[in-house]
Amino acid sequence: MNLLTNRMLTQALSRGFSVSVLLAFLTGFSNCSQSFSEEKAAIADTTDKKAVAVAAQEAPVAKAAVLDTALYNQKNIQLANGDSSGLWPVQAPYPLPGAIFPFKRVVSYYGNLYSKQMGILGELPRAQMLAKLKEEVTKWEAADSATEVIPALHYIAVTAQGSPGRDGKYRLRMPFHQIDSVLSMSKEIDALTFIDIQVGLSTLQQEVPLLEKYLMRPDVHFGIDPEFSMKTGARPGTVIGTFNADDINYVTGYLADLVKKYNLPPKILIVHRFTQGMMTGYKQIKTRPEVQVVIDMDGWGLQARKINTYRQYVYKEPVQYAGFKIFYKNDFREKGSRTMTPEEVLKLKPQPIYIQYQ
């Protein structure tokens, strides 16, 4: 194993991904992909008016009549946290009424229900996990009393794999009943839900439409992980993948169409990043009134390294909003490292408006 491969596999392992773990994962749930395929027939429900009404009833989220543009501008300036470079706040179209950012901060738990290795969501029993998330929300509210904090569950609904699977795409789709379980957990604490995908050798165009029955809900948002987008055909975990501006614009365009079709408040899109190559062409990424884009700093380790990663790949290449990930385990892997406190994270320029715990 050469140095590059070893480093990439170490990065993958830090996110709960390894060839051996995922092979075991795939073996234990070999029928999962088939069950998902069988459920594809349910996609027809996404255009059914009855399904729209049911989803709206289950997740009522009021859409504001108007956007307070003065407060919007003020909060964005506050998030810039004194930055004088001209990069922040980012100039973008005003969002549609009902936008979450910059008025509220989102604190999320990330993971997969089939694995205790991929994040806190899935590692702990339901009640314990939700209680711990509420504790983190309280800490963030104390650190920034001027900004309301919303809890969220961030579920990996398509996971990259170390084996090709039946169609050779090196990804495994979770069954819909698992997403339903996460929605049930979110409802219990009035949380948002994020659906996240790792496409492997598949594409966003193949994977995103399959999730429309969930994305049409006003309380469900989306995330994409360039690390496992293998455009070169390499096996996930051997190199770090990439998305370009066209990929991200496809997703924001798709989400924007859903917002208009179902009269929804703006969607949030999370894009994970911890290297230069994971996201290319940032200047060509389109900002839209219907979608709020967050570039989420996804690196682990020493505080100084995490801060530098944030400065290099979030601060220097602004898209719209900033996110920051905290690892309960991997941020302790190096000598002298630890998890950063909300107060420390809020010193960053710009201040992250989306916080993710793994």
C-alpha positions in Angstrom: 0.0 0.0 0.0 1.6 3.3 -1.1 1.6 6.5 1.0 -1.2 8.1 -0.9 -3.5 5.1 -0.6 -2.8 4.8 3.1 -3.6 8.5 3.7 -6.8 8.3 1.7 -7.9 5.2 3.5 -7.1 6.9 6.8 -9.3 9.8 5.9 -12.1 7.4 4.8 -11.8 5.5 8.1 -12.2 8.8 10.0 -15.7 9.0 8.6 -16.5 5.4 9.5 -15.6 4.1 6.1 -13.2 1.3 5.4 -13.1 -1.5 2.9 -13.3 -4.2 5.6 -16.0 -2.5 7.6 -18.1 -1.8 4.5 -17.6 -5.3 3.2 -19.0 -6.6 6.5 -21.7 -4.0 6.3 -22.6 -5.1 2.8 -22.7 -8.7 3.7 -25.0 -8.1 6.7 -27.4 -6.2 4.6 -27.1 -7.7 1.1 -30.8 -7.6 0.6 -31.0 -3.8 1.3 -30.3 -2.7 -2.2 -32.9 -5.1 -3.6 -35.5 -3.8 -1.1 -34.7 -0.3 -2.1 -35.2 -1.2 -5.8 -38.5 -2.7 -5.0 -39.6 0.5 -3.3 -38.8 2.6 -6.3 -42.4 2.0 -7.4 -43.3 4.4 -4.5 -41.7 7.2 -6.4 -44.9 7.6 -8.3 -46.4 8.9 -5.1 -44.3 12.0 -5.3 -46.5 13.5 -7.9 -49.7 12.3 -6.3 -51.7 15.2 -4.7 -52.7 13.0 -1.8 -49.1 12.2 -1.0 -48.3 15.9 -1.0 -51.2 16.6 1.4 -50.1 13.9 3.7 -46.5 15.0 3.8 -47.6 18.6 4.5 -49.9 17.4 7.3 -47.1 15.3 8.9 -44.6 18.1 8.8 -46.3 21.5 9.1 -43.8 24.3 8.6 -45.2 27.7 8.2 -43.9 29.7 5.3 -43.4 33.4 6.3 -45.4 35.9 4.3 -42.5 38.2 3.7 -38.8 38.2 4.2 -37.4 40.7 6.6 -34.6 41.9 4.4 -33.2 44.4 6.9 -32.8 41.7 9.5 -31.4 39.3 6.8 -28.7 41.8 5.9 -27.9 42.5 9.6 -27.6 38.8 10.5 -25.4 38.1 7.5 -23.0 40.9 8.5 -22.9 39.4 12.0 -22.0 36.0 10.6 -19.1 37.6 8.7 -17.7 38.3 12.2 -15.7 41.4 11.3 -14.2 40.0 8.1 -12.8 42.9 6.1 -11.6 41.0 3.0 -14.8 41.6 1.0 -15.4 37.8 0.7 -18.0 37.7 3.5 -20.9 38.1 3.6 -21.4 36.6 0.1 -23.6 38.6 -2.3 -26.5 36.4 -3.3 -30.2 36.8 -4.2 -32.5 37.2 -1.3 -34.1 33.9 -0.3 -37.8 33.2 -0.5 -39.8 33.8 2.7 -39.4 31.0 5.3 -35.6 30.8 4.9 -33.8 29.3 7.9 -30.4 31.1 7.3 -29.1 33.4 8.6 -31.9 33.8 11.2 -31.3 30.4 12.9 -28.4 28.1 13.4 -28.7 24.3 12.7 -27.0 21.8 15.0 -27.1 18.3 13.6 -26.2 14.7 14.4 -24.8 12.7 11.5 -24.7 8.9 10.8 -26.4 5.8 9.5 -28.8 3.5 11.4 -27.0 0.3 10.1 -23.6 1.3 11.5 -22.2 2.4 14.8 -19.0 3.5 13.0 -20.4 6.2 10.8 -21.5 8.7 13.3 -23.4 9.5 16.5 -26.7 9.0 14.7 -26.7 5.2 14.7 -24.1 4.8 17.4 -26.4 5.5 20.4 -29.9 4.2 21.3 -32.6 6.6 20.1 -33.5 8.2 23.5 -29.9 8.7 24.5 -28.9 10.1 21.2 -31.8 12.6 21.1 -31.1 13.7 24.7 -27.5 14.3 23.8 -28.4 16.3 20.8 -30.7 18.5 22.8 -27.8 19.1 25.2 -25.6 20.3 22.4 -28.3 22.6 21.2 -28.5 24.2 24.6 -24.7 24.8 24.6 -24.9 26.6 21.2 -27.8 28.7 22.4 -25.7 29.7 25.4 -22.7 30.5 23.2 -24.8 32.7 20.9 -27.9 33.8 22.6 -28.9 36.1 19.7 -29.4 33.2 17.3 -32.1 30.5 17.7 -30.8 27.0 17.3 -32.7 24.2 15.5 -31.7 20.5 16.0 -31.4 18.2 13.0 -30.7 14.6 12.1 -28.4 14.2 9.1 -28.9 10.7 7.7 -26.6 9.0 5.1 -29.2 7.4 2.9 -26.8 6.3 0.1 -23.4 5.0 1.4 -20.3 4.4 -0.7 -19.1 0.8 -0.7 -15.8 -1.1 -1.0 -17.5 -3.7 -3.3 -19.2 -3.0 -6.6 -22.6 -4.4 -5.8 -25.1 -5.8 -8.4 -24.8 -2.8 -10.8 -21.1 -2.0 -10.3 -21.8 1.4 -8.8 -20.0 0.9 -5.4 -22.9 2.4 -3.5 -25.7 1.1 -1.3 -29.1 2.7 -1.1 -30.8 2.5 2.3 -34.4 1.2 2.4 -37.1 3.9 2.8 -38.2 2.5 6.2 -34.9 3.6 7.6 -35.5 7.2 6.4 -38.9 7.0 7.9 -37.4 6.0 11.2 -35.2 9.1 11.2 -38.1 11.3 10.3 -39.9 9.8 13.3 -36.9 10.7 15.6 -36.8 14.2 14.2 -40.5 14.7 14.8 -40.0 13.7 18.5 -37.8 16.7 19.1 -39.1 19.1 16.4 -35.9 18.7 14.4 -35.1 19.0 10.7 -34.0 16.0 8.7 -31.1 16.0 6.2 -30.8 13.2 3.7 -27.1 12.8 2.6 -25.8 10.7 -0.3 -22.4 9.2 -1.3 -22.8 8.4 -4.9 -19.7 6.1 -5.5 -19.6 5.4 -9.2 -23.2 6.4 -9.6 -24.3 10.0 -10.3 -26.4 12.7 -8.7 -28.8 12.5 -11.7 -29.4 8.9 -10.9 -29.7 9.2 -7.1 -31.4 12.5 -6.3 -34.8 11.9 -8.0 -35.3 8.7 -6.1 -35.6 10.7 -2.9 -38.2 13.2 -4.1 -40.9 11.7 -1.9 -38.9 13.0 1.0 -37.4 16.1 -0.4 -40.9 17.4 -1.2 -41.4 17.7 2.6 -40.8 21.2 4.0 -38.8 19.8 7.0 -36.4 17.7 4.9 -33.1 19.1 3.5 -30.2 17.6 1.6 -26.5 16.9 1.6 -23.9 15.6 -0.9 -20.5 14.2 -0.2 -17.8 14.8 -2.8 -15.3 12.5 -1.0 -17.1 9.5 -2.4 -18.0 10.8 -5.9 -15.6 8.7 -7.9 -15.5 10.3 -11.3 -12.3 8.5 -12.3 -13.8 5.1 -11.7 -11.6 4.4 -8.7 -13.0 2.4 -5.8 -14.3 4.5 -3.0 -11.7 4.9 -0.2 -8.7 4.7 -2.4 -8.7 8.3 -3.5 -10.8 11.3 -2.5 -13.6 12.1 -4.9 -14.9 15.4 -6.3 -17.9 17.4 -7.4 -17.7 20.4 -9.7 -20.0 23.4 -10.1 -22.1 21.7 -12.7 -22.9 18.9 -10.1 -23.8 21.3 -7.4 -25.9 23.5 -9.8 -27.8 20.3 -10.9 -28.7 19.7 -7.3 -29.7 23.2 -6.4 -31.7 23.4 -9.7 -33.5 20.2 -8.8 -34.3 21.4 -5.2 -35.4 24.8 -6.5 -37.9 23.1 -8.9 -39.3 21.2 -5.9 -39.6 24.4 -3.9 -41.6 26.0 -6.7 -43.6 22.9 -7.5 -44.8 22.2 -3.9 -44.8 25.8 -2.6 -42.1 25.1 0.0 -39.8 27.4 2.0 -36.2 27.3 0.8 -34.2 24.1 0.9 -30.7 23.8 2.5 -28.0 22.0 0.6 -24.9 20.8 2.6 -21.7 20.2 0.6 -18.9 18.5 2.6 -15.3 19.6 2.0 -11.8 19.1 3.5 -9.5 19.3 0.4 -9.0 21.6 -2.5 -10.0 19.0 -5.1 -13.3 17.9 -3.5 -15.1 20.9 -4.9 -14.0 22.7 -8.1 -15.2 25.8 -9.9 -16.7 27.5 -6.9 -17.2 30.8 -8.7 -19.6 29.1 -11.1 -21.9 27.8 -8.4 -25.2 29.5 -8.8 -27.1 30.9 -5.7 -30.8 30.7 -5.9 -33.7 32.2 -3.9 -35.0 28.7 -3.4 -31.9 27.0 -2.0 -29.3 27.9 0.7 -25.9 26.4 0.1 -23.6 25.5 3.0 -20.0 24.4 2.5 -19.3 22.2 5.5 -15.7 21.9 6.8 -15.4 18.1 7.1 -11.9 17.6 8.5 -10.8 16.1 11.8 -7.9 16.3 14.1 -6.0 19.0 16.0 -7.8 22.3 16.4 -5.2 24.2 14.5 -5.5 21.8 11.5 -9.3 22.1 11.5 -9.1 25.9 11.6 -6.6 25.9 8.7 -8.8 23.6 6.7 -11.7 25.9 7.3 -9.7 28.9 6.2 -8.4 27.3 3.1 -11.5 25.6 1.7 -14.5 27.5 3.2 -13.3 31.0 3.9 -11.2 31.5 0.8 -13.7 30.1 -1.6 -17.1 31.5 -0.5 -20.3 30.2 -2.0 -23.0 31.3 0.4 -22.9 29.9 4.0 -20.3 28.1 6.1 -20.6 24.8 8.1 -18.3 23.1 10.6 -18.0 19.4 11.6 -17.0 18.2 15.1 -16.0 14.6 15.6 -16.7 13.0 18.9 -14.0 10.4 18.4 -11.6 11.4 15.6 -11.0 14.9 17.0 -9.2 13.0 19.8 -7.1 10.7 17.6 -4.0 12.9 17.7 -2.0 13.8 20.8 -3.2 17.1 22.2 -6.4 17.2 20.1 -9.9 17.5 21.4 -13.3 18.7 20.3 -13.7 22.4 19.9 -16.3 24.3 22.0 -19.1 26.4 20.5 -17.3 29.5 21.8 -14.1 28.5 19.9 -16.0 27.7 16.7 -17.8 31.0 16.8 -14.5 32.9 16.7 -14.1 31.8 13.1 -14.6 34.1 10.2 -17.2 33.7 9.0 -19.1 32.1 11.8 -20.5 28.7 10.8 -24.3 28.7 10.6 -24.5 24.9 10.3 -22.8 22.6 12.9 -22.5 18.9 12.4 -21.5 16.3 15.0 -20.3 12.9 13.9 
